[in-house]
Amino acid sequence: MSWDKIGYEDKLLVWNEIMEAEEYVYTVGVAGEEFFKGLKEKRIVGSKCPKCGKVYVPARLYCEDCFIKTEFINITSKPYIYTYTIIYADENGNKLEKPQVVALVRFENTNGGLLAFVEGEVEIGKEVEILEYKIPLIVRVK
Ligand SMILES: [Zn+2]
């Protein structure tokens, strides 16, 4: 596999049809499976370190500080906009009919976050309501 990596000013960098594999299977792992199972049931599954109490979203198997196994928990703290960007053009540079707001949504007192498409007046720090539990999430600013 090879491709031209040189970009040009005012042109978006895209590589179409460069994958040589016909199909592949990606396994999300034990924590990923628990997280996606949660999404199907409209739950956000994170994990908590039993030693230091650090909470991760999405769930992961081990605490990065203590190197011990975490426990899966349902995240119930408030989701909010941590940061966002507004997309005005598609991958070919064509103007979108309506700008798309993409945000990193974090949950109070947790580490990590989830990508989301945002409806409503976006603003850093604003609380959101989760409309659809998928990746990216669909959220509405409260
Ligand atoms: Zn820990």
Residues whose N, C-alpha, C, O or C-beta is under 5 A from the ligand:
A	BS01	ZN	C49 K51 C52 G53 K54 C63 D65 C66
